[in-house]
Amino acid sequence: MISVTRLNGKRFVLNAELIRTVEENPDTVITLVSGEHIVVREDLDEVVRLVLEYRRHLRTLAPAS
């Protein structure tokens, strides 16, 4: 899960596994696998950083094989 901010300033938590694409034009638009579009204040690089950080965290929780 990643925490992002809507344009109105309200923060919410988004399941990073549901993200299909992230675009800037000029607002940052996150498209989910369901086709829903969410516009957020964070820029594209920040959203990517948050998703990568989330996925790295998940790997630390996985048992060693």
N, C-alpha and C positions, 0 to 999 in steps of 0.2 A: 504494500500500500504506500502511496506517496501523498503528501499534503500539498495542495495547490490552492490558488486564490482566484475566485471569479472576478470579473471586471467590477462588480459592485462592492468588492472588498471582503466578501465572505469566504472564509477558508473551508475546504472540505477535503476528505480523503478519498482517493481514487485507487481502484484496484489496477495496478500497473500491468497486470497480465491481460487486461481487456483492451489495451491500447493497440490500435492498428497503425495509425500514422500521427505525426505531429508536424504542423506546418505553420509558417509565419507569413501573413499577408495583410497588413503588417501585424495584426493581432495574432497571438498564438492560438491555433485551433487544434484541439486533440480530437481525433476521430476514433471512436471505439469500434470493436468488432461487430457490435449491433448496428452500426451506421450512425449512431448518435454523435453529434458534434458538441464539444464543450470549449468555450472561449475562456482563456485564463490570462492572468497578468504576467506570469513567469515567461521568460523568453524560451525559445526552442532549446538552446544549449542548457538552460537550467532544468527543463523537463527531462532532457536526455540524462543529465547528471543524476537527477533524482531516481530515475528508473535504474540506471547502472548501479547506484548505491544500494537500492532496494535488492537488486538481484545478487550483488556481492554479499549482502547480509544473509540472504537465503542460503547461499553456498556455505556460509560459516555454520549454519544450523544443521546442514545435512551430515549424516554420519559418514565417516571415512569408509571407503570401500576396499 
